[in-house]
C-alpha cells in the first residue's frame, strides 16, 4: 500500500491560511488522496479528497501536483477550532468498501 | 441521522475477561470497519465488512473476533486480551456510492 509522509507538527496564526504538505511518491494511478482530521478524543472527520485535479469545498482546498507525488491541504482562514491532528491518507480501492491507509499525521496548532 | 455510535465509551477488563464492543449506524451504509488507535499514533485498519460479510482481516490476532449481525450493527468480541491491546477502538461506516467514511467516537479500552 502507498505510504504518506507528513511533518509531525505545524503552527499557524489565527486568521491566516494553514498549508499542510504531504508526500505520497508511491501512489498508484487509481488511488485517491484523502484528508481527515482528528480533534482530541474524537473520531476522525472527513475534510476533502482528490485524484488528479485540485479540489475545494466549504472546509478546505486540496492542491495535488501534476505527478501526483505530493499534495497540500489549505485551510484558508484558520480558527482556533481547527487545532487538530491532520491525516493525509491514500485510499486503496477494494471491492465494495474503502481501505484508508493513514499517514502519521501533522499536529496543527492555531495560535491566537 | 449521520452518526455512528459506539458503546461503551470506556472499558476496563482483565486478561481473562470476555467483553464486546458495539457499533451502530442507521445511514444505510453497507460497509463497516474496525480500527485500532494507540496513543499518538494514526488509526490502523483491523477489519472490513461489506454487505455483512468479512472482506478484510488485516492479520489481526484471533483474540479479536468481529461480527456483523445485520447491516446496522458491528460487534468486536474480545477474549484473553493483553495489556498491549489497550487502545482506542474506532468504528466507521461508508456507503458504496459516497467518498467518505463516517467514524464513531471510539471505545477507550484498558486491559489490566
Interface residues (C-beta under 8 A of the other chain):
Chain A: X32 X41 X42 X43 X44 X45 X46 X49 X87 X94 X95 X96 X97 X98 X99 X100 X101 X102 X103 X104 X105
Chain B: X4 X30 X31 X33 X41 X42 X43 X44 X45 X48 X49 X50 X51 X55 X56 X90 X92 X94 X96 X99 X100 X101 X102 X103 X104 X105 X106
